Amino acid sequence: MKNIVWLMAGLSALALQGCASYQGSETSDESVAQADSAVGSATLTYTSDWGTGFCVNVTIQNGLTQATSRWQAVLDLKTTTVTSTWNAKMSATTGQSTATPMDYNTSIAAGASTTFGFCANAPSASVRPVVLAWNMESNVYATCSTSSGLFPAKAALAVAMANELGRWTPTTDLVSNGQGRVVLSSAGLTKCGSAGCPNTKAILGQQDAYFVDQQMFNATNYASDLIASFDRQNNLIANLNNNNKAALPPPHKLTKVGGPTNLGLGSCGPHYIYQVDHSDGTALTSTEAANMANALCFYGYGGCGNNTYLAFAQTTNGCPSGRTCVAIDPTDGDNSSTSTTTAGSAPTYPMNRVYDPTNALLGTACIMTNGTLATLKSKCATYPTTCGYLYCML
């Protein structure tokens, strides 16, 4: 009988997740969210205008293939002053303002539209608002929330290491550098080979991304937790070696065989699926498969940090015959892009950052999680460890 170990992690709901603005294929496996990006249209129609004031409707059309779960529109009200609104909440009454749905109109059916509006006073008939950008999201998978991005980032690191190192052996492949950071060890770098593990390096590099909004992603917390988690993993493996060798995770190799896919398991999110074998390629036993959970202490599984983005169960679905599989959902919300945007729209990236090692998105418009229209910028020259990421900043 096939034995499959499923490891699930959650999806951050810090922002309109997975909205992405480029039309090429995704090169990074470190994030697997399947939310569609901003498409459709946003049009502004005046219902009345008396020179020193006006009323206007804004129609948001959903071009996605599923109903929206959230949408927003960024408007430049200029020096007009909003006096009343309907069917939307507005973040400001003058200047730049972000409109978001009420509780009753978050969902727009595929191809359908919703309308909100407002009346405003104006200093003259020549001063009128414009729509700067809009975006919308359709959740294919359930989402989870996080206060600092710590747990989903650690889960993303787990899948990056699975993809690029082909194993979960953090006590071998990682090391504390003595400066408050966890980095790839010499053994890890050797295992990376000529490819160099760019995703793993980029996610570890976020320990230095302290210029990111700390409410979205707390780099200081992330760095200190990785050090503590490294110690916890070391202590767990040492304890098992001394007291319960039968529970040690076996020497193994991971091979991705599926995903991202919605398994309908765990609290939220899609999953990557890995075939897990002994290092020599022979199949694991059911007990050895269960012991793989102990390889994930570093990433916050179980009693090693209580990462709510990780869950663990056994099932018998989706694995090659006679083999054991491990499934992990690592989405940290950095980038979930294989879809397109329309002219005038702009994506929102959870944690205001996107993994884009080719800089394909450099200089493109984005909407910050606070609703401010901004631009994707690189910090690579100033902070080399963050190379691979772009940040939505003013």
N, C-alpha and C positions, 0 to 999 in steps of 0.2 A: 504494500500500500504506500502511496506517496504521502510524505509528511511535509507540510509547509508551515513555516513560521512566518507570521505576518507582523511587521513592525510598522505602526502607523504614527504619523506626526500631523500636526494641525496646520492650518492656513491662517496667517495673520490677517486680521480685518482692520488694520490701521487706516486704510484708505480705500479708494476705489481700486481694487487690486487687479493686476495683470493688464492694465490698459497700456498699450504699447504703440509707438508711432512709426515703426519701420515695417517694410513689406518683405524683407528677406527672411531667411530661416533662422531659427534660434541656434546658436552655437554652444550655449552653456547648458549643462545638465544639472546645474546646482539648484535650479528652481523649476517647479513643474506645475504651477498653477494653470488652470485652464479657463480663467475668466476671459471673455472676449474684450476687445478694445473699443475705443470710442468710434462709432460710425453713425450714420444718419445725418441729421441736420438740425440747425437751430435758426429760426427765422423770427424777425421782429415786425409786428404789424400795429400801426397806430389805429386806435378805435375812436379817438377824439384828440383834437389839438386846438388850443386857443391862444397860442403864442407864448404866453407866460406860464403855460402848463400843458399837460397832455396826459392821456391814458394809453397804455400799450399792452398788447398781448405778445408773449414769446412762446412759440410752438417748438417743442422738442420732438423730433421724429426718431424712432428707434430703427436703426438699420441692421440690428443684430438678428441672429437666427433664433434667439430665445427672448423671453420677456426680461426686461431690466430688473435688477434688484436695487439699483441706485442710479442716480444721474445728477449732474450739476451743470450750471452754466455760469461763466464769469462775464460780467458786464462792466463796461466803463460808463458810469452814470454821469461822468464829467462833473459839472457844477450844478446839475439838477439835484433836487432833494425829493426823495420818495415820501409821499404822504399816506399811501395805502397800498396794500398788496393782496393778492389772492392766489391760492393754490401753490404757494412756495414760501420758503423762508429766505430772507435776504440778510446777508452778513453785515451790510452797511447801507445807509440811506443816501450816501453821496460818494463820489469817487468810484474806486473799484469795489464791486460787490459780487459775492457768490450766491447764486440762487440754488437751493436744494429742496427736494420734495417734502411735502407734508407726509404724515403717516399713511394717508389714504391713496397717494398717487406715486409711490415709489416704483410700482410695476407698470411698465408700458409694454404691451404685447408686441411681438415681432412684427415690424412693419407699421405699427400704429404710432400715434402721437399723443402727447399731452400738452396742455396749455396752461401757463401761469401768466400773471400780469401785475401791473402796478400803475398807479398814477403819481405824478410828480410835478413840482413847481420848477420853473426854469427862468434863468435871468433874461433870456431873450429867445426868440423863435429860431435862432440859428444854433442853439445849444441843445443837442439831443443825444441820447445814449446809443451805444453800439454793443453788440455781442462780441466779446474778445475771443472766447473759446468755450468749448463744451466737451463733456465726455459722459460716458455711461458704462455700466457694468452689468453683465449677466452672469450670475453665479451658477456654474455647472456643478460645483461641489459646495458643500456647506463650509462656512468659515468660522474661525475662532479668533479671539482677540488676545492681544498681549500689550503690556504696559511699556516695555523697553526693547522689545525685539530679541531678547536674550535666547529664549528657548527655541523659537523657529530658526534663528541663526545657527544654533548648535545642531539642530536637526539637518539643516542644509549642509553643514560641514560633514555630517555622517554620510550623506549621499555623495558628496563630492569625493570623499576619500574612498567610498565604495567603487565609484566610477574610475577614479584615476590611479588608486593604489591597489584596487582589487581585493581589499581585505579591511577588517576593522581590528587593528592592533595599535591603538593610540599610544600605548606605553613603549612601543618599538618605533613607530613612525613619527612621533611628536616628542618634543623636549622643551622644557623651560629654558629660556635663553639667559636667565639670571637678571633680566631687566624688566621683569613683570609681564613677559609675553610668552605665549606658547607658539613654537615655530616647528617646521618640519625638521626632523633629525637627519643626520647623515644617512642613516638606514632608509628613512623615508624618501630623501632626495634620490638615493640610488634606485629605490623601487619606482619612483616617478619616471625614471629613464629620460630619454631625449624630449619627451612631451612636456616635462617640467611641472605637471600638476597645476595648471594656471587657476582652475576653479578653487582648489584647496588653498592655494596661496592667497587668492583674492579674499576668500572668506576669513582666513586667519588675519589678513591685513586690516580687516575692519576693527581690530583692536586699537588702531590708531586713528579711526574716523571720528574723533571727538568733536569735529566741527559740524557733525550732523545734529539736528534737533534732538536733544537728549530725551524729550518726551516720546520721540519716535524710536530712536535706537541709542541706547546708552553704551558707548564704546568702553568707558571706564569700567562699568559693571560687567560687560562682556569679557574684558581682559582679565579682571580679577577672578571671575567665575571659571574661566578656562584653566587658570593656574590651580584653583581649588579642585576642579574636576579632574585634572591630571593627577593630583595627589590621591583623590578618591579612587580613581581607576587603579593606580599603583597599589594602594592599600587593599583593594578588593582582590586583585590577582595574587598578591602576597598571602592574603588570608586563605584563599582557596588552595594555593600551593601547599600551605602548611596544614590545613585542616580538612579540605574536601576536594582533592584533586579530580574526583569524578565530575565535579561541576565546572571545571575549567572549560572555557571556549576552546575548541580544537583548532590547531593550525588549519587554515582554510583559504580558499580563494572564492571570490564573488564574480559572477558573470551576469551582466544584465540581460534578461530574457524577455522583458515586457515593460510596458508603461511608457508615459504616465497613463493610468487608467483609473476609473472610479470603481473600486471594489465594494463600495457600500459598507466598509468596515471602519471602526474607530470613530472618533468624534468628528473628523472633518478631513477634506482634502483628497486629491488623487494619489496614486502610488506608483513608484518604480518597483519592479520585481526582479530579484536576483536569484540565480541558481547558486547554491552554496555547496561546495564540495571540500573534501580534504585537499591539502596542498598538492597531493599526487593525482588528483582528479577522481578519486573513488568517492562513492556516495556516503553521506553522513547518516548515522542512525538517528532515530527520533529523539533519543536522549541528547545526543550531541547537538542536534538542531535546537533543542530547547536551551542548551547551554550557551548558544550564541547571544542570548540576552545579556549575559555577563560581559560580553565584549563591548556593550553599549553604555556601560556605566559613565564613561567620559562624556557622552552626549546628553546625559541627564536622565537616563532611563532608570526606572525602579526607585531604589532608595538613594541613588546618586544624583540628587538634585530635583527629583520629582518633576521632570519635564512633562508638562501636560500635553505637549505636542507629540509624545511617543506613547504608543500602546503596544501590547504584545499578546498574540494569540496563535493557536495552531489551527490550520484548516487543510483541506485537500483539493483546493482549486488552483488551476492556472500554472502548474509546474510540469516540466518534462517528465515523462513516465519514469518512475523509479528513482527520482531525484528529490532533493529537498530545496525549497525556495524560501527566500526572505523578501518581504515587501516592506518598503519604507516610504513614507510620505514626508518629504523634507522641506516643503515650500516655506521660504522665508519672505516671499512676496517681493523680492528684488526685481524680478523681471519675468514676465509671463507672456512673451510676445511671439506670436506667429500670425497675428491678425493685423488688420490695417486701420488707418484712420482716414477721415475725410478732411478736405481743406477747411481750415478754421477750427478744427477740433484739436485738443491737446490731451495727452495722457496724464494720469496721476499715478505716481509710483509709491507704493507703501514704503515708509521710512525715507521717502524723498531721495531714493537712490535706485540705480539700475545697473545690473552687471552687463557691460558692453565692451569686451576686450578689444574689439576692432574700432571703437569710437565712431561707429556708424551713426549714433544718435547725437554726437557732440554738436552743441549749438542749437538743437531743436527745442521747440516750445514744450513746456510741461506745466501742469498745474500742481502747485505744492499742496500738501495735505491740509493746509489751513485755507485753501481756496485761492491763493495768490498765483497769478500767471508769472512764470519764471522760465529759466533756460537750463538745459542740462550742461554742466561744466565738469571739467576734469581737475582733480587735485593731485594727479600723478607726479607732476614736476616737484611740487612742494612736499608731498607725502608719498614717497615711492611705494610704500607697502599697500597703498590703496589703489594702485594701478589695476585697471580692469573695470573699475566702477566709475560711473558718472553720477553727479549729484544735482538734483533739482534745486537751484539756488537763484537768488536775485543777483 
